[in-house]
């Protein structure tokens, strides 16, 4: 794998001048797509923050072939494109050049609305990488809770008030759901660790068959953090083990990072405005519940990786 300095010298697949929020870390992912692999790529985006901000007519930030599709069917759309490509190759209508296919969606279009098409594409075995940039809510449409929203987080549809103290349900473990599809490559990465992210992107793109990568990607307005805090918020989320970095290759778990000193969940949640209500003494029990859940999940992942 080239160094980060060498990767940075290559042309990125995503141009500057996009309209993502100031400080949004999603372009860290998109700029890497053409840098980590020599294969030409075709990208398909579900409706969401990335799509809206990168394709304001008549402009586009994409330097590679790119398709915009509906909120719920990025994986289905790209499945059709990949199937057409395979058919034309068999008929000898295309050059021998290998093309790789990448679908990208936020957690709303992946955890929830797009889960059916994602599951179908993975089960059918299409040669594609699906990337979810997980920012914990439907950020593009007003910060509504999603299946990825953490327990007790305040959103516009799970507000903290006199009736409920934020979201009452636990977040969905999408990575484990994808593991159950028995596909060849699955990973969890974070935007704050570019080398780990680059390696996992390369593995996912170049894997022959379906692959999935879930990337921890803080949202500036949704998390109510400063425009310069996305990378630090992601780092603390990983250091507290809220977001373990690991991969599953052909069913084998591998931990790709382990904190030297695991931080308490307080360090992560109280960086963010969407958890500030949990500072009330009477809600300390919810913080403890979050900590217990994080500890349980972390121990489960470590046990799986140790095997």
C-alpha positions as CSV (number, residue, x, y, z in Angstrom):
1,X,0.0,0.0,0.0
2,X,1.5,3.4,-0.9
3,X,2.1,6.0,1.8
4,X,-0.5,8.7,2.5
5,X,1.9,11.2,0.9
6,X,2.1,9.1,-2.3
7,X,-1.7,8.7,-2.3
8,X,-2.2,12.4,-2.0
9,X,-0.1,13.0,-5.2
10,X,-2.6,11.0,-7.2
11,X,-5.6,12.6,-8.8
12,X,-8.7,12.3,-6.5
13,X,-12.1,11.2,-7.8
14,X,-13.8,14.1,-6.2
15,X,-13.2,17.8,-7.0
16,X,-12.9,20.8,-4.6
17,X,-15.7,23.3,-4.8
18,X,-18.4,20.9,-3.7
19,X,-21.2,22.2,-1.4
20,X,-20.8,19.9,1.5
21,X,-21.0,21.6,4.9
22,X,-17.8,23.3,6.1
23,X,-15.8,20.6,7.9
24,X,-17.8,17.7,6.5
25,X,-15.5,14.6,6.4
26,X,-17.3,12.7,3.7
27,X,-15.0,14.0,0.9
28,X,-12.1,12.3,2.8
29,X,-13.8,9.1,1.5
30,X,-14.8,10.2,-2.0
31,X,-11.4,11.6,-2.8
32,X,-9.7,8.3,-2.0
33,X,-11.7,6.1,-4.4
34,X,-9.5,6.6,-7.4
35,X,-6.3,6.9,-5.3
36,X,-6.3,3.5,-3.6
37,X,-6.8,1.4,-6.8
38,X,-5.6,1.4,-10.4
39,X,-8.9,0.1,-11.6
40,X,-11.3,2.5,-13.3
41,X,-14.4,2.9,-11.1
42,X,-18.1,3.7,-11.6
43,X,-19.9,5.3,-8.6
44,X,-23.6,5.4,-7.8
45,X,-24.9,7.6,-5.0
46,X,-28.2,7.3,-3.2
47,X,-30.1,10.6,-2.6
48,X,-28.6,12.2,0.5
49,X,-26.1,14.8,1.7
50,X,-23.3,13.6,-0.7
51,X,-25.5,13.5,-3.8
52,X,-27.2,16.8,-3.1
53,X,-24.0,18.7,-2.4
54,X,-21.9,17.2,-5.2
55,X,-24.3,17.5,-8.1
56,X,-26.0,20.9,-8.0
57,X,-27.1,21.3,-11.7
58,X,-25.4,22.0,-14.0
59,X,-22.2,21.2,-11.9
60,X,-20.7,18.0,-10.6
61,X,-17.8,17.3,-8.2
62,X,-17.3,13.8,-9.6
63,X,-14.3,13.1,-11.8
64,X,-15.4,9.5,-12.5
65,X,-18.5,8.1,-14.1
66,X,-21.3,8.8,-11.5
67,X,-24.9,7.9,-11.2
68,X,-27.5,9.5,-9.0
69,X,-30.4,7.3,-8.0
70,X,-33.2,7.3,-5.5
71,X,-32.9,7.2,-1.7
72,X,-33.8,3.6,-1.5
73,X,-32.1,1.8,-4.4
74,X,-28.5,2.7,-4.9
75,X,-27.5,-1.0,-4.6
76,X,-30.2,-2.1,-6.9
77,X,-29.3,0.5,-9.6
78,X,-25.6,-0.4,-9.5
79,X,-26.5,-4.1,-9.5
80,X,-28.1,-3.5,-12.9
81,X,-25.1,-1.6,-14.2
82,X,-22.7,-4.3,-13.0
83,X,-24.9,-7.0,-14.6
84,X,-25.0,-5.2,-17.9
85,X,-21.2,-4.8,-17.8
86,X,-20.7,-8.6,-17.1
87,X,-23.1,-9.4,-20.0
88,X,-21.3,-7.2,-22.5
89,X,-18.0,-8.6,-21.5
90,X,-19.3,-12.1,-22.1
91,X,-20.6,-11.0,-25.5
92,X,-17.2,-9.5,-26.4
93,X,-18.7,-6.0,-26.7
94,X,-16.4,-4.4,-24.2
95,X,-12.6,-4.2,-24.0
96,X,-10.9,-6.5,-21.5
97,X,-10.4,-3.6,-19.1
98,X,-11.7,-4.5,-15.6
99,X,-14.1,-1.9,-14.2
100,X,-15.0,-1.8,-10.5
101,X,-18.4,-0.6,-9.1
102,X,-19.0,1.4,-5.9
103,X,-22.3,2.4,-4.3
104,X,-22.4,5.1,-1.6
105,X,-25.2,6.0,0.8
106,X,-25.7,7.6,4.1
107,X,-27.1,5.7,7.1
108,X,-30.7,6.7,6.2
109,X,-30.4,5.3,2.7
110,X,-28.4,2.2,4.0
111,X,-29.5,1.2,7.4
112,X,-33.2,1.9,6.8
113,X,-34.7,2.9,3.4
114,X,-32.1,1.1,1.3
115,X,-31.5,-2.0,3.4
116,X,-33.7,-4.2,1.2
117,X,-31.9,-3.4,-2.1
118,X,-28.5,-3.6,-0.3
119,X,-29.3,-7.0,1.1
120,X,-30.5,-8.2,-2.3
121,X,-27.4,-7.0,-4.1
122,X,-25.1,-8.7,-1.6
123,X,-27.1,-12.0,-1.6
124,X,-27.0,-12.1,-5.5
125,X,-23.3,-11.7,-5.4
126,X,-22.7,-8.6,-7.6
127,X,-19.1,-7.5,-7.9
128,X,-19.5,-4.2,-6.1
129,X,-18.4,-2.3,-3.0
130,X,-21.2,-0.6,-1.0
131,X,-19.9,2.2,1.3
132,X,-22.1,3.6,4.0
133,X,-21.0,7.0,5.5
134,X,-22.6,6.7,9.0
135,X,-23.4,10.0,10.6
136,X,-26.1,8.8,12.8
137,X,-29.3,10.3,11.5
138,X,-31.2,11.6,8.4
139,X,-29.0,14.7,8.3
140,X,-29.9,15.9,4.8
141,X,-33.6,16.2,5.5
142,X,-33.5,17.8,8.9
143,X,-31.6,15.5,11.5
144,X,-34.4,13.0,12.0
145,X,-33.5,9.7,13.9
146,X,-32.5,6.7,11.8
147,X,-31.7,3.1,12.6
148,X,-28.1,4.3,13.1
149,X,-28.9,7.0,15.6
150,X,-27.3,6.1,19.0
151,X,-29.5,5.5,22.1
152,X,-30.5,8.6,24.0
153,X,-29.4,11.0,21.2
154,X,-31.6,14.0,20.6
155,X,-32.9,14.5,17.0
156,X,-35.8,16.4,15.6
157,X,-37.9,13.2,15.7
158,X,-36.6,11.9,19.0
159,X,-36.1,15.2,20.9
160,X,-35.0,15.5,24.5
161,X,-37.7,17.0,26.6
162,X,-40.1,16.4,29.4
163,X,-41.6,13.3,27.8
164,X,-38.6,11.4,26.4
165,X,-34.8,12.0,26.9
166,X,-33.8,11.4,23.3
167,X,-34.0,8.3,21.2
168,X,-35.4,5.3,23.2
169,X,-34.1,2.5,21.0
170,X,-30.7,1.0,20.5
171,X,-28.9,1.6,17.2
172,X,-28.9,-1.1,14.6
173,X,-25.7,-3.2,14.1
174,X,-25.6,-3.0,10.3
175,X,-22.1,-4.4,10.0
176,X,-23.2,-7.6,11.8
177,X,-26.3,-7.8,9.5
178,X,-24.0,-7.7,6.5
179,X,-21.7,-10.3,8.0
180,X,-24.7,-12.6,8.1
181,X,-24.8,-12.4,4.2
182,X,-21.6,-14.5,4.1
183,X,-19.9,-12.1,1.6
184,X,-16.2,-12.1,1.2
185,X,-15.2,-8.6,2.6
186,X,-16.7,-6.4,5.2
187,X,-15.1,-3.6,7.2
188,X,-15.6,-0.9,9.7
189,X,-13.4,2.2,9.2
190,X,-13.3,5.8,10.4
191,X,-12.5,9.1,8.6
192,X,-9.9,10.0,11.3
193,X,-7.7,7.1,10.4
194,X,-6.8,7.6,6.7
195,X,-4.4,4.8,6.3
196,X,-6.8,2.2,7.8
197,X,-9.5,3.7,5.7
198,X,-7.4,3.6,2.5
199,X,-6.5,-0.1,3.0
200,X,-10.1,-1.1,3.6
201,X,-11.3,0.9,0.6
202,X,-8.7,-0.9,-1.6
203,X,-9.6,-4.3,-0.3
204,X,-13.3,-3.6,-0.8
205,X,-12.9,-2.2,-4.3
206,X,-10.6,-4.9,-5.5
207,X,-12.4,-7.8,-3.9
208,X,-14.0,-10.0,-6.5
209,X,-17.6,-10.1,-5.5
210,X,-19.8,-8.2,-3.1
211,X,-18.2,-6.1,-0.3
212,X,-19.3,-3.7,2.3
213,X,-17.6,-0.9,4.2
214,X,-19.2,1.1,7.1
215,X,-17.4,4.4,7.7
216,X,-17.7,6.5,10.9
217,X,-18.4,10.0,9.6
218,X,-19.4,12.8,12.0
219,X,-22.0,15.4,10.9
220,X,-21.2,19.0,11.9
221,X,-24.8,20.4,12.2
222,X,-26.3,17.0,13.3
223,X,-23.9,16.3,16.1
224,X,-23.8,20.0,17.0
225,X,-20.0,20.2,16.9
226,X,-17.6,22.9,15.5
227,X,-16.6,22.8,11.8
228,X,-13.1,21.8,12.8
229,X,-14.2,18.9,15.1
230,X,-15.2,16.1,12.8
231,X,-11.9,14.3,12.8
232,X,-11.5,14.6,16.5
233,X,-15.0,13.5,17.2
234,X,-14.4,10.4,15.1
235,X,-11.1,9.7,16.9
236,X,-12.7,9.9,20.3
237,X,-15.6,7.7,19.1
238,X,-13.0,5.0,18.2
239,X,-10.9,5.5,21.3
240,X,-14.0,5.0,23.4
241,X,-14.8,1.8,21.4
242,X,-18.2,3.1,20.4
243,X,-17.0,2.4,16.9
244,X,-14.6,-0.6,16.7
245,X,-12.2,-0.7,13.7
246,X,-12.3,-4.3,12.3
247,X,-12.8,-6.3,9.2
248,X,-14.3,-9.7,8.3
249,X,-12.5,-11.4,5.4
250,X,-14.1,-14.7,4.2
251,X,-15.8,-15.0,7.6
252,X,-12.6,-14.4,9.6
253,X,-12.7,-11.4,12.0
254,X,-9.6,-9.2,12.4
255,X,-9.2,-6.2,14.7
256,X,-7.4,-3.5,12.9
257,X,-7.0,-1.1,15.8
258,X,-7.1,-1.4,19.6
259,X,-6.9,1.7,21.8
260,X,-4.0,1.7,24.2
261,X,-6.3,3.2,26.9
262,X,-10.0,2.9,26.3
263,X,-11.8,6.2,26.9
264,X,-15.1,6.4,28.8
265,X,-18.2,7.0,26.6
266,X,-18.6,10.4,28.4
267,X,-15.6,11.7,26.6
268,X,-17.3,11.1,23.3
269,X,-20.9,11.9,23.9
270,X,-20.3,15.2,25.8
271,X,-18.3,16.5,22.8
272,X,-21.6,16.7,21.0
273,X,-24.6,18.9,21.4
274,X,-27.1,16.1,20.7
275,X,-26.2,14.5,24.0
276,X,-25.9,17.5,26.2
277,X,-29.2,16.7,27.9
278,X,-27.5,13.7,29.4
279,X,-25.5,15.9,31.7
280,X,-28.6,16.2,34.0
281,X,-27.9,14.1,37.1
282,X,-31.3,12.3,36.8
283,X,-30.2,11.0,33.4
284,X,-26.9,9.5,34.5
285,X,-28.5,6.1,34.3
286,X,-28.8,6.4,30.6
287,X,-25.1,7.2,30.3
288,X,-24.3,4.1,32.3
289,X,-26.6,2.1,30.0
290,X,-24.7,3.4,27.0
291,X,-21.4,2.6,28.6
292,X,-22.5,-1.0,29.4
293,X,-23.7,-1.5,25.8
294,X,-20.4,-0.2,24.4
295,X,-18.4,-2.5,26.7
296,X,-20.5,-5.5,25.8
297,X,-20.1,-4.9,22.1
298,X,-16.4,-4.2,22.4
299,X,-15.8,-7.5,24.3
300,X,-17.8,-9.4,21.7
301,X,-15.8,-8.0,18.8
302,X,-12.5,-8.7,20.6
303,X,-13.6,-12.3,21.3
304,X,-14.6,-12.8,17.6
305,X,-11.3,-11.4,16.5
306,X,-9.3,-13.5,18.9
307,X,-10.7,-16.7,17.3
